[in-house]
Every structure is written in structure tokens, then in C-alpha cells.
């Protein structure tokens, strides 16, 4: 018995932030879901803070399509979050078991979630982890779960950039690049959830390649439904690259309800748009054609690889996931009342008091450095050149020699990267499309040099 009131019956879920049990409230005589907080050694404070935040925000909403939080109690050294028990399945399990949903069914379920999110946004709350596994479905009713990483508008952490929370496959581009989440970010994530519901798969496959997935989200056009799909137009305005051009959540809710009634959507399908400069960390693009010159190459072909503005944003993303991963897995969910419960990662700020970076942390930063360079080097070669050490600038023929080769490249795409923290070397494979139309692939090895919290390119390894 917990707090003299809640009786545990059986475990129904398990995740990084704790186990979830079916319980019974002996005072009110109802079934409840009870989550034990903090199962990892040393993680109690972090998870307790998250649970308290979830309780406050969920209680503040009091919406029929939000999983209610009833209580947060302490029993000795253990804390328990007492929640509404939903006798249903996560949307992700429903789709996995039954296949893609029809447009009207998906619209009916997500319209309910959109209504809950619209109320949350009006209350100044951004959920930040909208995804299929955080939507519980029971008898046609959808309930949004897990406000553990949500933030209210008066929360100082909402304004901190470089902190990434949520599940990678459903992150909005601006969040994946390190900016703070906004109501528009929730709109994108709900759109990504809509895509999953009607196609049977997430919009981006993550797997073990987190860096690659984040790169695609930030730099590539979002996925689209066939133009004749009833939800194609709505998905276009929900997963718009520019947050300012996404529809509001209330407008999305009304449009979903319209489709659920069998009416034609008013949103028009359109191609994806380029990454806007307001949050871009770099886009592979052409540089103006210039007369060809001969590049000075000290040792055959010397490649000067550098990261400009993108380095800070992408490195922040990867570092945030590295630190968050120390307390749990980034993509786990914390579904309540289902066997697939887990926890969504939260990320903390790296401060001078944090311990030194491990080899894995350093490797992630080095990978991010090269990945972000490949995304930006063709767009701002001057800034890229400034990221070489002075010796390597001279070895590359100074800026004239450097640009004489890069101006011939239309796009460069990283296909594999392997960093070695022990000697700060990076080996990677890159595919080029030249302005002549020629396609080539090369394997490169570079020597990096630390500079404060970042890196410079010191030469070929």
C-alpha cells in the first residue's frame, strides 16, 4: 500500500524514468496508473523534478484528452506519480498491429490531441514530445500523455537554446538544430505523428544514426503524402520548414475535424520549402560559377574541411543527446497504462561543474563537427576557411587556392564518419556532385585541433 491509499496490482510498463503499475485507489475505488520515479542510481532528483513538472502542467490543463495526473506521493525514499489509467494502446502500437489508419480515423483521433494541445498553447505550455507512443487510444478516444519534458512560458529553461528534448523522428527542424521549442514545434511534431498514422512509419528513420537523422530533419525536405491523399495538404502546412508559416494548432484541429467528418480539406498540397535562414545551420547549395583556376595542393589533393556557424548548433544537438542519454534512452516513451511504457529523454545544461567529456562525448562532438561542415561548406567558403589553423590555411594555398577547388562543387554529402578521440582524427566518406555534373566519392582523413570548446582543422591525418 502506498501512502495508505494506493494498492499496487501488477506492472504494466517500464522505461528509463521508472516502472508503471496498475494500481487501485482504495479511497475513491478506481483504477490508477502508478509510476515509480527514479530507477537509475543517482537519477532520483532529475526524475523527481520531471515528475513534479508533469504533475503541475497536466493538472493545470484539466482537458479530457490529456492523461490526468492525480497525485505525487512519497513513501520512504521512493516517489510515485499517480495518474489516470487508460485501458488502451499507444497510437504507435495500434498502427503497428493494424497497419496505417484511414484518413478519417487518423483525423478523428488527432483532432482530439490537437484540441488538447491548443488549450496547452493558450495556457503557455509547449509539450515538446508529441509522438505516436505518447498518444493513448481507447474506444476511439485519444489522450495525450507525458508532459514530463513540457515547459510553461514562464519557465526560464524555455528560452535556453542548444538544449534538445523530444524524440528525434518527430522533432521540428528548428528544435533539431538547437533552438527552443514553440507551439509551432508541436504543430510539426503532430504533423509527423499524422504522417506515421497514415503511412505506418515515422517520417524519419533514426536507428543508430542519430546524427544522420538530425541532419535530414534540418536540411532535407520533409516527407509528403501523395497529392490525392485527403490529408496531403494539411500535412504540408503542419510540416512546413518555416515555423511562421505553419498553421496554428486550433486551425489544425478544425481542419482535422473537417476531414474526420468526410469533408474535403481546404489545405492545398504543396512541395516542401527550403530551410529558412532564421534557424538554418547550413544547406548544401551551389556557389556562383567562377572562372576555373588551378588549386595549389601541397600533397596531391589537400582537402580543407571546416565547420562554420553550423558547428555550434549541430554540436549542441549531439551533445545534448549525449548528456541526456546518460539517464535514459533518447527515443523511449513513457506511456501510462500500457505494456510499452518507457521514458522520453530530457536534457540538461552542460556547465563548468560537469565532469570532463568522455571518449564517447568527444566522438559525438567530432562527428557533429564534420557533419555540419559538409552541410555548409559550399554555402559560405570564406567562413569555412577561417576555421582552418593558420598553418593549414597556408598549406591549402591560402583562400585563393582553397576556393579554386570548392567553387567547382555543387553539393557534398557525408555518407559515413568515424572519429577517433584518442588522437583527434576523423575519417569519413563524402559524395560530391560537381557543377560539371560529374559524381565522385572520396575517403578523407583529417587532423583536428581543439580550440576552447570547439575545433579547428590542422591538416590531413
C-alpha positions in Angstrom: 0.0 0.0 0.0 1.4 3.4 -1.0 0.5 6.5 1.2 -2.1 4.4 2.9 -4.3 4.7 -0.2 -2.9 3.2 -3.4 -2.5 -0.6 -3.8 -0.2 -1.9 -6.5 -1.5 -4.8 -8.6 0.8 -5.5 -11.5 3.5 -4.0 -13.6 2.2 -2.7 -17.0 5.1 -0.7 -18.3 8.8 0.0 -17.8 11.1 2.8 -19.0 14.1 4.9 -18.2 12.2 7.1 -15.7 10.6 4.2 -13.8 8.2 1.4 -13.8 4.4 1.8 -14.3 2.0 -0.3 -12.3 -1.7 -0.8 -12.5 -3.0 0.2 -9.1 -6.2 0.8 -7.2 -7.2 3.9 -5.3 -8.8 2.4 -2.1 -10.3 5.8 -1.1 -12.1 6.6 -4.4 -12.4 3.0 -5.6 -10.9 3.4 -9.1 -8.1 2.0 -11.1 -5.0 4.2 -11.5 -1.6 4.0 -13.2 1.2 4.5 -10.7 4.8 5.2 -11.9 7.7 4.7 -9.6 10.1 7.6 -10.1 13.9 7.3 -10.4 15.0 3.7 -11.1 18.6 4.6 -12.1 21.2 5.1 -9.4 21.8 8.8 -8.9 18.8 9.8 -11.1 16.3 10.4 -8.4 16.5 14.2 -8.3 16.3 14.5 -12.1 13.3 12.2 -12.5 11.5 13.6 -9.4 11.8 17.1 -10.9 10.4 15.8 -14.2 7.5 14.1 -12.4 6.7 17.2 -10.4 6.7 19.2 -13.6 4.4 16.7 -15.3 2.0 16.7 -12.4 1.8 20.5 -12.3 1.3 21.0 -16.1 -1.1 18.2 -16.6 -3.2 19.3 -13.6 -3.2 22.9 -15.0 -4.8 21.7 -18.3 -7.6 19.5 -17.0 -8.5 18.5 -20.5 -10.5 15.3 -21.4 -7.8 14.4 -24.0 -4.9 14.7 -21.6 -4.0 11.9 -19.3 -4.8 13.2 -15.8 -2.2 13.3 -13.0 -3.9 12.8 -9.6 -1.1 12.8 -7.1 2.7 12.8 -6.4 3.5 11.0 -3.2 6.5 9.9 -1.2 6.7 6.5 0.5 10.0 6.4 2.4 12.8 7.1 -0.1 10.6 6.3 -3.1 8.3 8.7 -5.0 5.3 7.7 -7.0 3.3 9.6 -9.7 -0.4 8.6 -9.6 -2.2 9.0 -12.9 -5.4 8.2 -14.8 -5.4 4.6 -16.0 -6.2 4.4 -19.7 -7.2 0.9 -20.7 -6.0 1.3 -24.3 -2.9 1.2 -26.6 -0.4 3.8 -27.7 -1.1 5.0 -31.2 2.2 3.6 -32.3 1.1 0.1 -31.2 -2.3 0.5 -32.8 -0.6 1.3 -36.2 1.9 -1.4 -35.8 -0.7 -4.0 -35.1 -3.4 -2.9 -37.6 -1.5 -1.1 -40.2 -1.9 2.5 -41.5 -5.1 4.3 -40.5 -7.7 5.6 -42.9 -7.6 9.4 -43.3 -10.9 9.9 -41.4 -9.9 7.7 -38.5 -6.5 9.3 -38.1 -8.0 12.8 -38.4 -10.6 11.9 -35.8 -8.0 10.8 -33.3 -5.5 13.6 -33.9 -8.2 16.3 -33.8 -8.7 15.3 -30.2 -5.0 15.7 -29.5 -4.9 19.0 -31.4 -7.7 20.3 -29.2 -5.7 19.4 -26.1 -2.5 21.0 -27.5 -4.4 24.1 -28.5 -5.5 24.5 -24.9 -2.0 23.9 -23.7 -0.6 26.5 -26.0 -3.2 29.0 -24.8 -2.0 28.3 -21.3 1.6 28.9 -22.3 2.6 25.3 -22.3 4.6 23.6 -25.1 4.5 19.8 -24.9 7.8 19.2 -26.8 7.4 15.5 -27.2 4.3 14.8 -29.3 4.7 11.4 -30.9 2.6 8.3 -31.5 3.8 6.5 -28.4 2.6 9.4 -26.3 -1.0 9.2 -27.5 -3.1 6.6 -25.8 -6.2 5.4 -27.7 -9.1 3.6 -26.0 -12.5 3.1 -27.7 -12.0 5.9 -30.2 -10.8 8.4 -27.6 -7.2 9.8 -27.8 -5.4 11.1 -24.7 -2.1 12.9 -24.8 0.4 11.6 -22.3 3.8 12.5 -20.8 4.2 16.2 -20.0 7.4 15.4 -18.3 9.6 17.5 -20.7 6.9 20.1 -21.4 7.6 23.7 -20.4 5.5 26.6 -19.4 6.2 30.0 -20.9 7.4 31.4 -17.6 10.0 28.6 -17.3 13.4 30.1 -17.7 14.7 26.9 -19.4 12.3 27.5 -22.3 14.5 30.3 -23.5 17.7 28.3 -23.5 18.9 27.3 -26.9 21.1 24.3 -27.6 19.0 22.0 -25.4 17.2 19.4 -27.4 14.4 17.3 -25.9 11.9 15.0 -27.6 12.1 12.0 -29.9 14.4 12.6 -32.9 12.0 11.3 -35.6 9.3 13.8 -34.7 11.4 16.9 -33.9 10.8 20.1 -35.7 13.8 21.4 -37.8 14.3 24.4 -35.5 14.4 22.2 -32.4 16.7 19.6 -34.1 19.1 22.5 -34.8 19.2 23.6 -31.2 16.5 26.3 -30.9 13.9 26.4 -28.2 10.6 24.6 -28.9 7.5 26.7 -29.5 3.8 26.0 -30.2 4.8 25.8 -33.9 7.2 23.0 -33.0 4.3 21.0 -31.5 2.4 21.5 -34.8 5.3 20.0 -36.7 5.5 17.0 -34.3 1.8 16.4 -34.6 2.2 16.5 -38.4 5.0 14.0 -38.1 2.7 11.9 -35.9 -0.1 12.2 -38.6 2.4 11.0 -41.2 3.1 8.0 -39.1 -0.5 7.2 -38.5 -1.5 7.2 -42.2 1.7 5.6 -43.6 2.6 3.2 -40.9 6.1 4.5 -40.4 7.8 7.6 -38.9 8.7 10.5 -41.2 12.4 9.9 -40.5 14.1 6.6 -39.7 16.6 7.1 -36.9 18.0 3.7 -36.0 21.6 4.0 -34.6 22.5 7.0 -36.8 21.2 9.9 -34.7 23.5 12.5 -36.4 22.3 11.4 -39.8 18.7 11.7 -38.7 19.1 15.2 -37.3 20.9 16.2 -40.5 18.0 15.1 -42.6 15.4 16.8 -40.4 17.3 20.1 -40.5 18.5 20.1 -44.1 16.2 17.9 -46.3 12.7 18.5 -47.5 10.1 16.9 -45.2 8.2 13.8 -46.4 4.9 14.4 -48.2 1.8 12.3 -48.8 0.6 11.7 -52.4 -1.2 14.8 -53.6 -4.5 12.9 -53.9 -4.4 11.8 -50.2 -7.1 13.6 -48.1 -4.5 14.8 -45.6 -1.7 15.8 -48.0 -2.5 19.5 -47.9 -2.8 19.6 -44.1 0.5 17.7 -43.7 2.1 20.4 -46.0 1.1 23.3 -43.7 1.9 21.4 -40.5 5.3 20.2 -41.6 6.4 23.5 -43.2 10.1 24.3 -42.8 9.4 27.8 -41.7 7.7 27.8 -38.2 6.0 31.1 -39.0 4.2 29.5 -42.0 2.7 26.6 -40.1 -0.9 26.7 -39.1 -1.9 27.3 -35.5 -2.9 24.3 -33.5 -6.6 25.5 -33.4 -6.7 25.8 -37.1 -5.1 22.3 -37.4 -7.7 20.9 -35.0 -10.6 22.4 -37.0 -9.2 21.0 -40.3 -8.7 17.6 -38.8 -12.3 17.6 -37.6 -13.4 18.6 -41.1 -11.6 15.6 -42.6 -12.9 13.3 -39.9 -16.4 14.3 -41.0 -15.6 13.2 -44.5 -15.3 16.7 -45.9 -12.6 17.8 -48.3 -9.6 19.6 -46.7 -9.2 23.2 -47.5 -5.4 23.0 -47.2 -3.6 22.7 -50.6 -0.8 20.3 -51.1 2.5 22.0 -52.0 6.1 21.0 -52.3 8.4 21.3 -49.3 10.2 24.6 -48.9 13.9 25.4 -48.4 15.3 25.8 -44.9 14.7 29.5 -43.8 17.7 31.4 -42.6 16.0 32.1 -39.2 17.1 28.6 -38.0 19.3 27.1 -40.7 22.5 25.6 -39.6 23.5 25.2 -43.2 22.2 23.9 -46.5 24.0 22.2 -49.3 23.7 24.6 -52.2 25.5 25.9 -55.3 28.0 28.8 -55.1 28.2 31.2 -58.1 30.1 29.9 -61.1 33.6 31.4 -61.4 36.3 31.0 -64.0 38.3 27.8 -63.3 41.7 28.2 -61.7 44.3 25.7 -60.6 44.3 24.9 -56.9 47.6 24.8 -55.1 47.8 21.4 -53.4 50.7 20.6 -51.1 50.4 16.8 -51.2 48.3 15.8 -54.3 44.9 16.7 -53.1 44.7 18.6 -49.8 41.2 19.0 -48.5 40.3 21.8 -46.1 37.3 20.7 -44.1 35.8 23.1 -41.7 32.5 23.9 -40.0 31.2 27.5 -39.8 28.0 28.5 -38.0 26.5 25.1 -38.2 29.1 23.6 -35.9 27.8 25.2 -32.8 24.2 24.3 -33.4 24.7 20.7 -34.5 27.3 20.0 -31.9 24.9 21.4 -29.3 22.2 19.0 -30.5 24.5 16.0 -30.4 26.0 17.0 -27.0 22.5 17.4 -25.6 21.6 13.9 -26.6 24.8 12.5 -25.3 24.2 14.0 -21.8 20.5 13.1 -21.9 21.4 9.6 -22.8 23.3 9.2 -19.6 20.0 9.0 -17.8 17.9 7.0 -20.3 17.4 6.3 -24.0 16.5 9.2 -26.3 13.6 7.6 -28.0 12.0 5.7 -25.2 8.4 6.7 -24.4 6.6 7.0 -21.0 3.2 5.6 -21.9 0.9 5.1 -19.0 -1.2 2.0 -18.5 0.3 0.1 -21.4 3.0 -2.6 -21.7 5.2 -0.4 -23.9 5.8 2.3 -21.4 9.2 4.0 -21.2 10.5 7.5 -20.8 11.3 10.4 -23.1 14.7 11.8 -22.6 15.3 15.2 -21.0 18.4 17.2 -21.5 20.3 19.3 -19.0 22.7 22.2 -19.5 26.4 21.5 -19.6 28.1 23.8 -17.0 31.7 24.2 -15.9 30.9 22.0 -12.9 30.1 19.0 -15.2 32.7 16.2 -15.4 35.1 16.1 -18.3 33.8 14.8 -21.6 34.1 11.1 -22.1 35.5 9.5 -25.2 32.0 8.9 -26.5 31.0 12.5 -25.9 34.2 13.7 -27.7 33.5 11.4 -30.6 29.9 12.7 -30.9 31.2 16.3 -31.0 33.8 15.4 -33.6 31.2 13.6 -35.7 29.0 16.7 -35.4 31.8 19.0 -36.4 32.4 17.2 -39.7 28.7 16.6 -40.4 27.8 20.2 -40.0 30.8 21.2 -42.2 29.5 19.0 -45.1 26.2 20.7 -44.8 27.6 24.3 -45.0 31.0 24.4 -46.8 29.5 25.1 -50.2 27.4 28.0 -48.9 30.0 30.1 -47.1 33.5 29.1 -48.0 35.0 32.3 -46.6 33.7 31.5 -43.1 34.7 27.9 -43.6 38.3 28.9 -44.5 38.6 30.8 -41.2 38.1 27.5 -39.3 41.5 26.2 -40.6 44.6 26.7 -38.4 46.9 29.3 -39.9 49.4 26.7 -40.9 46.8 24.7 -42.7 45.4 27.8 -44.4 48.9 28.4 -45.9 49.3 24.7 -46.8 46.0 24.9 -48.7 47.2 27.7 -50.8 45.5 30.4 -48.7 42.0 31.4 -49.7 42.7 31.6 -53.4 43.8 28.0 -53.5 41.0 26.9 -51.2 38.2 28.5 -53.2 39.6 27.4 -56.6 38.5 23.9 -55.8 35.4 24.4 -53.8 33.8 26.6 -56.4 33.6 23.6 -58.6 31.5 21.6 -56.1 27.7 21.8 -56.3 26.9 19.6 -53.3 28.8 17.4 -50.9 27.1 14.8 -48.8 28.6 12.8 -45.9 27.8 9.1 -46.1 30.0 7.7 -43.2 32.1 9.2 -40.4 34.4 7.6 -37.9 36.1 9.9 -35.3 39.0 8.8 -33.0 39.1 10.9 -29.8 42.4 9.5 -28.8 44.3 11.4 -31.5 41.6 13.8 -32.7 41.5 12.4 -36.2 38.3 12.0 -38.3 37.9 9.6 -41.2 34.9 9.9 -43.4 33.4 9.3 -46.8 31.8 12.0 -48.9 29.9 12.0 -52.1 30.3 15.0 -54.4 28.2 16.3 -57.2 30.3 18.7 -59.3 28.9 21.6 -61.3 30.1 19.7 -64.4 27.6 17.0 -63.5 30.3 14.5 -62.5 29.7 12.5 -59.3 32.6 11.3 -57.2 33.2 9.6 -53.9 36.3 10.2 -51.7 37.6 8.9 -48.4 39.2 11.6 -46.3 41.2 11.6 -43.0 41.7 14.9 -41.1 43.6 16.0 -38.1 41.6 18.2 -35.7 42.9 20.6 -33.1 41.0 21.8 -30.0 40.2 25.5 -29.7 38.3 26.3 -26.5 35.1 24.2 -26.7 35.4 23.7 -30.5 37.8 22.5 -33.1 40.0 23.7 -36.0 41.2 21.7 -38.9 45.0 21.2 -38.6 45.7 19.1 -41.6 45.3 15.8 -43.3 45.8 12.9 -40.8 
